[in-house]
């Protein structure tokens, strides 16, 4: 199964933040350049010097990922059992 999603949905779900939290451990990040409406114009991997995010962004990220898990828990469980 492969269901293509938009960068916008990936960002709004908190998955970009979550992926970057892991990538930051290794000095990497997925960078998205966006326009004034929030549309992703390009995305690319980059080596970065910073590690982690500030408290505000972490709080927002945890909320978004938690909301995603709440809304998709049944589907995630069903998919994992197939």
MARBA-3410 file (N, C-alpha, C, O; in Angstrom, 1 decimal):
82
0.8,-1.2,0.0,0.0,0.0,0.0,0.9,1.2,0.0,1.8,1.4,0.8 ~ 0.6,2.1,-0.9,1.3,3.4,-0.9,0.2,4.5,-1.3,-0.3,4.5,-2.4 ~ -0.1,5.4,-0.4,-1.1,6.4,-0.6,-0.4,7.7,-0.5,-0.1,8.2,0.6 ~ -0.1,8.3,-1.7,0.6,9.6,-1.7,-0.1,10.7,-1.0,-1.3,10.8,-1.1 ~ 0.7,11.4,-0.2,0.1,12.6,0.6,0.9,13.8,0.2,2.0,13.8,-0.4
0.3,15.0,0.5,1.0,16.2,0.2,1.9,16.6,1.4,1.8,16.2,2.5 ~ 2.9,17.5,1.0,3.8,18.0,2.0,3.0,18.8,3.1,3.3,18.8,4.2 ~ 1.9,19.5,2.6,1.1,20.2,3.6,0.5,19.3,4.6,0.6,19.7,5.8 ~ 0.0,18.2,4.2,-0.6,17.3,5.2,0.5,16.7,6.1,0.3,16.6,7.3 ~ 1.6,16.4,5.5,2.8,15.9,6.3,3.2,16.9,7.4,3.4,16.5,8.5
3.3,18.2,7.0,3.7,19.2,8.0,2.6,19.4,9.0,2.9,19.5,10.2 ~ 1.3,19.5,8.6,0.2,19.8,9.5,-0.1,18.6,10.5,-0.6,18.9,11.6 ~ 0.3,17.4,10.1,0.1,16.3,11.0,1.2,16.2,12.1,1.1,15.5,13.1 ~ 2.2,17.0,12.0,3.3,17.0,12.9,4.4,16.0,12.5,5.4,15.9,13.2 ~ 4.3,15.3,11.4,5.2,14.3,11.0,6.6,14.9,10.6,7.6,14.2,10.8
6.6,16.1,10.0,7.8,16.7,9.6,8.6,17.0,10.9,9.8,16.8,10.9 ~ 7.9,17.6,11.8,8.6,18.0,13.1,9.1,16.7,13.7,10.3,16.7,14.2 ~ 8.3,15.6,13.8,8.8,14.4,14.4,10.0,13.8,13.7,11.0,13.4,14.3 ~ 9.9,13.7,12.4,11.1,13.2,11.6,12.3,14.1,11.8,13.4,13.5,12.0 ~ 12.1,15.4,11.9,13.3,16.3,12.1,13.9,16.1,13.5,15.1,16.3,13.7
13.0,15.8,14.5,13.5,15.6,15.8,14.5,14.4,15.8,15.6,14.5,16.4 ~ 14.2,13.4,15.1,15.1,12.2,15.0,16.3,12.6,14.2,17.4,12.3,14.6 ~ 16.1,13.2,13.0,17.2,13.6,12.2,18.2,14.5,12.8,19.4,14.5,12.5 ~ 17.7,15.4,13.7,18.6,16.4,14.4,19.7,15.7,15.2,20.8,16.2,15.4 ~ 19.4,14.5,15.7,20.4,13.7,16.5,21.6,13.5,15.6,22.7,13.5,16.2
21.5,13.3,14.3,22.6,13.1,13.4,23.0,14.3,12.7,23.9,14.2,11.8 ~ 22.5,15.5,13.0,22.9,16.7,12.3,22.2,16.8,10.9,22.8,17.5,10.1 ~ 21.1,16.3,10.8,20.3,16.3,9.5,18.9,16.9,9.7,18.5,16.9,10.9 ~ 18.3,17.4,8.7,16.9,17.9,8.7,16.3,17.8,7.3,17.1,17.9,6.3 ~ 15.0,17.7,7.3,14.3,17.9,6.0,13.9,19.4,6.0,13.1,19.8,6.9
14.3,20.1,5.1,14.0,21.6,5.0,12.9,21.8,3.9,12.9,21.2,2.8 ~ 11.9,22.5,4.3,10.8,22.9,3.4,10.7,24.4,3.2,10.6,25.1,4.2 ~ 10.9,24.8,2.0,10.6,26.2,1.7,9.2,26.4,1.3,8.7,25.7,0.4 ~ 8.5,27.3,2.0,7.1,27.5,1.7,6.7,28.9,1.3,7.5,29.8,1.5 ~ 5.6,29.0,0.6,5.2,30.4,0.2,4.3,31.0,1.3,4.2,30.4,2.4
3.8,32.2,1.0,3.0,32.9,2.0,1.7,32.2,2.4,1.2,32.5,3.5 ~ 1.3,31.2,1.6,0.1,30.5,1.9,0.4,29.2,2.6,-0.6,28.4,3.0 ~ 1.6,28.9,2.8,2.0,27.6,3.5,2.2,26.5,2.5,2.4,25.3,3.0 ~ 2.2,26.7,1.2,2.4,25.7,0.2,3.9,25.4,0.1,4.7,26.3,0.0 ~ 4.3,24.1,0.1,5.7,23.8,0.0,6.1,24.0,-1.4,5.6,23.4,-2.4
7.2,24.8,-1.6,7.7,25.0,-2.9,8.8,24.0,-3.3,8.9,23.6,-4.4 ~ 9.6,23.6,-2.3,10.6,22.6,-2.4,10.9,22.0,-1.1,10.7,22.7,0.0 ~ 11.4,20.8,-1.1,11.9,20.1,0.1,13.2,19.4,-0.2,13.3,18.8,-1.3 ~ 14.1,19.4,0.8,15.4,18.8,0.5,16.0,18.4,1.9,15.7,19.1,2.9 ~ 16.9,17.4,1.9,17.6,17.1,3.1,18.8,18.0,3.2,19.4,18.5,2.2
19.2,18.3,4.5,20.3,19.2,4.7,21.0,18.8,6.0,20.4,18.3,6.9 ~ 22.3,19.1,6.0,23.1,19.0,7.2,22.9,20.3,8.0,23.0,21.4,7.4 ~ 22.7,20.1,9.3,22.4,21.3,10.1,23.3,21.3,11.4,23.7,20.2,11.8 ~ 23.5,22.4,11.9,24.3,22.5,13.2,23.4,22.5,14.4,23.9,22.1,15.5 ~ 22.1,22.9,14.3,21.3,22.9,15.4,20.7,21.5,15.8,20.7,20.6,15.0
20.3,21.4,17.1,19.8,20.1,17.6,18.5,20.4,18.3,18.5,21.2,19.3 ~ 17.4,19.9,17.9,16.1,20.1,18.6,15.4,21.4,18.3,15.9,22.2,17.5 ~ 14.3,21.5,18.9,13.4,22.7,18.7,13.2,23.4,20.1,13.4,22.8,21.1 ~ 12.7,24.6,20.0,12.3,25.3,21.3,11.0,24.7,21.9,10.4,23.9,21.2 ~ 10.7,25.1,23.1,9.6,24.5,23.8,8.3,24.7,23.1,7.4,23.8,23.1
8.1,25.9,22.5,6.8,26.2,21.8,6.6,25.2,20.6,5.5,24.7,20.5 ~ 7.7,25.1,19.8,7.5,24.2,18.7,7.4,22.7,19.1,6.7,21.9,18.5 ~ 8.1,22.3,20.2,7.9,20.9,20.7,6.5,20.7,21.2,5.9,19.7,20.9 ~ 6.0,21.7,21.9,4.6,21.5,22.4,3.6,21.4,21.3,2.8,20.5,21.3 ~ 3.7,22.2,20.3,2.9,22.2,19.1,3.0,20.9,18.4,2.0,20.2,17.9
4.3,20.4,18.2,4.5,19.1,17.5,3.9,17.9,18.3,3.3,17.1,17.6 ~ 4.1,17.9,19.6,3.5,16.8,20.4,2.0,16.8,20.2,1.4,15.7,20.1 ~ 1.4,18.0,20.3,-0.1,18.0,20.1,-0.5,17.5,18.8,-1.5,16.7,18.7 ~ 0.2,18.0,17.7,-0.2,17.5,16.4,-0.1,16.0,16.2,-1.0,15.4,15.6 ~ 1.1,15.5,16.6,1.3,14.0,16.5,0.3,13.3,17.3,-0.2,12.2,16.9
0.0,13.7,18.5,-1.0,13.1,19.4,-2.4,13.1,18.8,-3.1,12.1,18.8 ~ -2.7,14.2,18.2,-4.0,14.3,17.5,-4.1,13.4,16.3,-5.1,12.7,16.1 ~ -3.0,13.3,15.5,-2.9,12.4,14.4,-3.1,10.9,14.9,-3.9,10.2,14.3 ~ -2.4,10.6,15.9,-2.6,9.2,16.5,-4.0,8.9,16.9,-4.5,7.8,16.7 ~ -4.6,9.9,17.6,-6.0,9.7,18.1,-6.9,9.5,16.9,-7.8,8.6,17.0
-6.8,10.3,15.9,-7.7,10.2,14.7,-7.5,9.0,13.8,-8.3,8.6,13.1 ~ -6.3,8.4,13.9,-5.9,7.3,13.0,-5.6,6.0,13.7,-5.1,5.1,13.1 ~ -5.8,5.9,15.0,-5.4,4.8,15.8,-6.0,3.5,15.2,-5.3,2.5,15.1 ~ -7.3,3.4,14.9,-7.9,2.2,14.4,-7.2,1.8,13.1,-6.9,0.6,12.9 ~ -7.1,2.7,12.2,-6.4,2.4,10.9,-5.0,1.9,11.0,-4.6,1.0,10.4
-4.2,2.6,11.9,-2.9,2.2,12.2,-2.8,0.8,12.7,-1.9,0.0,12.3 ~ -3.6,0.4,13.6,-3.7,-0.9,14.2,-4.0,-1.9,13.1,-3.4,-3.0,13.0 ~ -5.1,-1.6,12.4,-5.5,-2.6,11.3,-4.4,-2.8,10.3,-4.2,-3.9,9.9 ~ -3.7,-1.7,9.8,-2.7,-1.8,8.8,-1.5,-2.6,9.4,-0.9,-3.4,8.6 ~ -1.2,-2.5,10.6,-0.1,-3.2,11.2,-0.3,-4.7,11.3,0.6,-5.5,11.4
-1.5,-5.1,11.3,-1.9,-6.5,11.5,-2.1,-7.2,10.2,-2.4,-8.4,10.2 ~ -1.9,-6.6,9.1,-2.1,-7.2,7.8,-0.8,-7.7,7.2,-0.7,-8.2,6.1
END
